[in-house]
Structures are given as C-alpha cells and as structure tokens.
Amino acid sequence: MKLMFSEAIKKRIQVFLLLFVIVLMTGCAAEPEAEAEAPSITMPDEEPAAGNKPEEDIEESTGESTEETTEESTEEESVEKEDIVILHTNDVHCGVDMNIGYAGVSAYKKQVEAEGKPVYLIDVGDEINGGFMGDITKGESIIRIINEMGYDLAVPGNHEFDYGVDNFFKLTEMADFPYICCNFIDLEKGAPVLEPYRIEEIGGWKIAFVGVTSPNVILNDKKNTFKNEDGENKYSFMEGEKGIDMYRTIQWAVDSARAEGVDYCILLSHLGTKPEESPYTVYEAVENTSGIDAVLDAHSHVIIDAEKVKNADGKEIPVTQCGYFVQALGKLTIDKNGNMESTLIQEYDEKDEVIVEALERETRYYEEILSKGGM
C-alpha cells in the first residue's frame, strides 16, 4: 500500500508542477470558463515581429517600399473567398469496404473537387485497429490506403496506440498528412508530442483545426503503453482535476490559434458522448470552452447530425459524428459568404476504382502473411 501511495503522490506532484508552470506563464490562475493557460510547452520558433528584429536587419524605409507593402496588404485583404468542403471520417476500425467505405469516400471527394470546390479531408481517429488488416500490419496497410485517398489531417484516437506508442510514431512518419493533438504531452519534455493545432488556408479562408484525444486512453491503459522503463507515466493527456486540465488545454490551443487571425476554429474531438467517459465528453469540452465554431467528434460510435451544444458563452456549437465503419461521411461546408453548415452523407454508392484496387492489394498482402502463419 505504501508503494502505491507514493506513486500516486508522485504523479499528482507532476501534474501540479505542470499546472504551476502554466500559472507562471500567464500570470494568474483561471477558472475553466476563463481564458485558458498554456501547458508548459516548447513551440516551434516563430519569425520575430518587425519591431523586435535586430537593427541591422531593418532597411531604411523608402516611399517605394511603403507603396509595395501597401499594395501587397491590399491584395491580401481582397482575396476572394470560395465555397469550400471539409469532409471527415471517424472510427473506421478497419471497416474499409463497409457501408460507404473508403472507395466511396474517395469517390465523393473527387466528385466535389470536379465541381471546382476546394476539399479538405480529415480523420478523427481509430482507423488502424479493428480487423485483420490492421492487426497483421499494425496499421501500415491502413496508412498506405488513406495516403492514396489524399487525407489532409488526422487526430489520434485511443486505438491508434494499441500497437504501442513507438508504432504510432512510425505510422505518423509513414503518413503523408500530419496528426495533431493539443493534450498529448511528453512529461519529460513538458511539451506536446504533436502539433496542438494546425492552421490551413482553404479557398481563401484561414481555418484552425485543434485536435484533442480522450484522456481515458491513459486512465484505461492496462498494457502500460504510456509508461517508461521505471513504470512511471512518460506521457499525459491532461487527465487531472476532473476534466479542468483538458478544458484549459483546449482553450489555450483555441486562443493561440485565434491570436493568429483565423476565420474559423474547428475542434477535432476524439472524445465522444458516453456518460461513462465523463468528465471528458465532447459535451463537457464544448460547455467549458469558447471560440470554437464547430466540432467534428468521434469515439462513441454514434450518428450525430449537427447537434447544437451551448459553449461557455452560451453560443450554440454544432457537433457532428459519423458513427463507425463509415456509416456516414461528414460534410462541413463554408460558402463564399461565410455561412457554415455541418451535415452527414449516409447513402452513397459510387466507388473510386483506384481505392478499390488499393484495398484489394492490401487484402492480398495481409492474407499472404496469414497463409505463412504470420500475425
């Protein structure tokens, strides 16, 4: 009992110190609904502001350079906005040819692109585990397929870590797209493991995507996936303080993205809706934050068609989830006037033959491994 108590105290001190650094960085503690405080992280070097550049790097101003700058600024401000489409999947769990299937997702993506609209394709987690294709190749077959589909962004679900953290890192290196997550923290470095958020310019719109993974991935960890050789937690998903740590981390990421002047901020949430996941449900995340325009959710395997949830400011935010096994394809549209609509496509029969062939190739690959007794 004494050993267990000591480990608990040690973990508590780790989280306390992390939050203490947060308070020092911001100058004051905040309530969950208040402006968020950043975890103790190391962000990539940023270009210094013009006023902070060394004097030798600042050229003497001339009327000509001022005029050029003004013209460039005017051009930036007058960028014409387009209708854009953000497609999203979640909890595919190796059900690559079930329901709409990956070939259907790819066909629909190409259909929208043929209409002249920019398309951005996202997965909100749990794609690599759930069938022989995932288990035998440890997710590599799935990554090869979704690379061919042209995914642009992903968030790790809890099952992305089923084959170990190192295997997950290997898959991120294989992927032609980035994984993001604001609350996946390396405790030794005091920094996020992945990019907390990503800002993309799509059709003239500047959009921030913030990723979050359920802290229950570490609380329910029975394989010691996230521990070091000494049996201590090497990683955190900001699981402390009855959800408050997670809410504050999300808010910090949202505020940081907003500070860069984005038009919209979208939360990619592998949190889900099940009461037993509390205090880490998507509902609680929305209710305790502000500045998010829409949520693309995952984890609970339910169909949610733009359910409105009030945020910390009382604003209704649409939350959408696509079930599982590609039961639906999520579609978030922003028209040229800035109107946003989140909906689901639940019936679609077209197939992209390129992806059909990719699925057949990967099926043959893992069946060959099985025939040789591999696993």
N, C-alpha and C positions, 0 to 999 in steps of 0.2 A: 504493500500500500504506500509505503514511503517513497519508492521509486516512481510510481505512477503520479503521486502528488507533485514530486519535483519536476517531472516532465511537463505537467500541466502548468505549473507556475512559470517554468522556463518559456513555454510557448506564449503565455499571457504577457510576459515581460517583453518578448519580441514584438508582439502586436502593439503593446503600449508604447514602446520606443519608436516604432514606425509612425504611430499617430502623433507622438510628441514632436517628431521632426516636421510633420505636417503643420502642426500649430505654429512652430517657429517660423516656417516658410511663409505663412500667411499673416501672422501677427496676432491672430485671435482664433478661438475655437468657434465653430459654427454649429447651429442646430441642423438636423437633416435637411430641412427645407431651405436653409440659408445657402449663401454662396459656398461652393464646395472648396475643399482644401486638397491640394495635390499630395499623393503619396510621395515618399522620399525617392525620387526617381532621377535618372540621368537621361535627359532628352538630347537628340542629335543637335550638333552645333548649328546655330542659325546665323544668317547673314546679319551683321550688326546694322542698326538703324543708321541713317545718313549722318545724324547729329553726333553719333558716337564713333565714327570712323577716324582713324589717325589723320592728323592734319596733312601729312604728305600724300595721302590718298585722295584728298579733296582738291579737285581742279578749280581754278578761278572761274567764277560764273561769267558767262557772256550772254548777250542778248540772243545769240544764235542757239545756244544750248537750252536756254529757257524756253524758247519757242518750240524746239524739238520736243522737250519734255511735255509742254502743254498739248502739243498735237498727239503725242503718244497717250497721254491721260485721257484726252477726248475720245480717242479710238477705243480705249479700254472700256470707257463708260458707255459707249454706244454699241457694244457688242450685241448683236441681235440674238434674242433668246429663241430656242426651238422647243417643240413638243418632244419630251423625252420619255423613255420607258425603262423602269428598273424592274427586272424580273428576279424572283427569288424562290429558292427551294429550301427544304429543311427535313431532317430525319429520313433521308432516303434509305439508310441502313442496308445498302447493297441491293435494294429492290430496283435495280437499274432498268428492268424491262417490264415493271409492273405499272398498271394504271396508265398515266400519260407517258411515263418512262423518260429516260434521258434522251432517247431519239426524238420523242415528242417535244421535249423542252427545247432541244436544239432546232427542230423544225420551226417552232413558233418564234424563236429568237430570229432566225433567218427571215421569216415572214415579215416581222416588224421592221427589220433592217431594210428589206426590199421596199417598204413603204416610205423609206427615207428618214426614219426616226432613229436617233442615237439610242442604243440599247446597252444597259449595264446589267450584268448577270452575277448574282450573289448566292452563296450557300451559307445557311445559318447553323450548320453543324450536324454531326452524326451521319456522315455519308459513308465512312470507310468500314464500318463494322455492322454485322447482321446476317452474313451469308458466307458461303464457301469462298466467293471471290475475294472478300475482304480478309477472312481468316487465313487463307492459304498464302496470300501475297502480302499480308499485313498492311493492306490498304493501298499498295502500289498500283494495282490494276485500276482502282477507282480514280486515283490521281491521274493516271495516263488518259483515262476516258474524259474526265472533266477538263483536262488540258485541251483536248481536241474540241470540246464543246465551246471553249473560249470563256470560261468563267473569269470574272474580273476581281473577285474578292471573296473571302470566307472568314468565318468565325469558328474557332474550335468548339465542338460540343464535348460533353463528358466522355463519349465513346471514342473520341479521337485519341485518347490516352490509354485505350485498352491494351495496346501492344507496347506500352512503355513510353516515357517522355522522350527518350533518345530516338525511338522510332518515329514519334510525332515530328521531331525536329528534322529527321531525314525526309519525311514526306513534305514538309514545308520547303525544303531545298529542291525537291522534285517538282513542286507546283510552279506553274507559270504565273501565278497570282499570289498576292500576299494574304497572310492570315493576320487578323487584328484582334486585340483583346485588352481592355483597359485594366482589368483586375487580376491578370495572371502575373504575379510578382515573384521575382527572384529575391528571396530573403537575404542571401549573402551579399548581393549587389545593391539591394534596396532600390531596384528598378524594374519596370515592366519587362517581361520577356519578349513580348511582341509590340508592334506599334499600337498604342492605345486607340488611336483613331486615324482615319485617312481622309484627306480632302481631295476630291476629284472635280474637274471641270467637265461637265457633260452638257453638250448642246447650249453652251453659253451660261449655264447655271453652275454655281460653285456650291458643291454639296459635301457635307461632312458625314462620314459614317463612323459611328462609335460602336465598338464590339464589347460584349460582356458575356462571360460564361458562368454558369451556376456555381456558387461556392460549395454546393453539395458534392461536387466532383471530388473535393478533397476530404470533406467530412464523412463521405461514404466510402473512402478509399480503403479497401481490405487487402490490397496487394502491396501496400507501402510504395506505391508508384511515385509519390512526391517526396520521399524521404532520402536523406543522404546515407552514407555508409554507417554512420553512428546512430541511425534510426531517428534522426531529428528531421522535422519538416524543412525541406530546402526551398519549397515554394509556398505561396499563399494565394488564395483567390479572394482576399479581403473578406474573410468569413466571420470576423469578430463583431462584437457589440450588437448582436441581434439584428443584423442587416444594415446598421448605420454605416459601417465601414464601406460596404458595397455601394450604398446610395451616394456617399460622399465621393467615392472614386469615379462613379459615373458622372456626377455633377461636375467634378473637376475636368474630366475629359470633354464634356459638352461645353463648358465655359471656355476652355482652352481653344477648342475648335471655333467657337463663336467669336473669340477675340481675333481670329484671322479673317474675319469678314465674310463668312459663308452665307449663302441664301437660305439653305435648309440644313437641318441636322437630323439624321435618321439613326435610331438605335437598332443595332443588330443584336438581338437578345436571345441567347440560349438559356432561358430561364424557365419558361413555361407557366402554367396556370394552376397546377395541382396544389390544393391546400397544404398537403404534407411537405411541400417544398418551401413553405413559409419559414423565415421572412425574406426569401429570395425569389418570390414570384415576379412575373412581369408586371402584374398589377401594382405590387408594392414598390417596384422600381420606378414606375411612372408616377405614382402618388407622392413619392418623396423627392422628385426632381422637377426641374423646369428647363425650358429651352429646347426640348425635343419636339420635332414636328410630326414624326410618325415612327412606329415600332414594327419591325419585322421580327416575329418571335419564332421559337422552336421549343423542343424538349418534351412537351406534354402530349404530342401526337394527336392533337385535336384540330378540327377545322374552325378557324376564327376569321370571319369575313368583316374586317374593319370595325371591330368592336370599339366603342368610344369609352375611354378611361380618363378621368379627370386627373390632371397633374397637380403639383404643389401650388400652382397659381389658380387652380380651378378651371383651366382650359382643357377641353376635351381633345384627347390624342387618339388617333386610330391605331389599333393593334391588330395585326393580321398574322395568321399561322396557317401552314399548308398541310396539316395532318402528318402523314408518314407514307413511305413507299410511293411518293409522287402522286398522292391522291389529288393534289391540286398544284397549280403553278401560280405563285403570287405575282401580281402585276401592280406596280405603283407608277402612276403617270403624273407628270407635271407638264401642263400645257404652256404655250409661249406667254400666256398672261399670268402664270404663276399659280394657277389652280391645281391643287393636288387631289388625287383620288386613289384610294387603295382598294383593290378587289382581288377576286380569285377566279382562275380559269379551272373548271373541274371536268370539262369534257373537251378533248382534243384528240383527233385520230391520225393526224399527219405524222410521218416519221422521216427523219433525216437519215438517208441511206448511209452516209459517211459514218454516223454514230452507230447505226445497226451493224455495220461491218466491224467497228471497233469493239462493240460488245461481243460479237462472235469470236473475234480474235482473242480477247481476254478470257472468254469462257474456255476456249480450246487450251489456252495457256495453263489455267489452273486445273483443268481436267487432266492434262498431261502430267502435272505434278502429282495429282491424286493417284493416277494409274501407276506411278512409280513408288507409291507408298509414302509420298511426302505430305507434310502438314505444317 
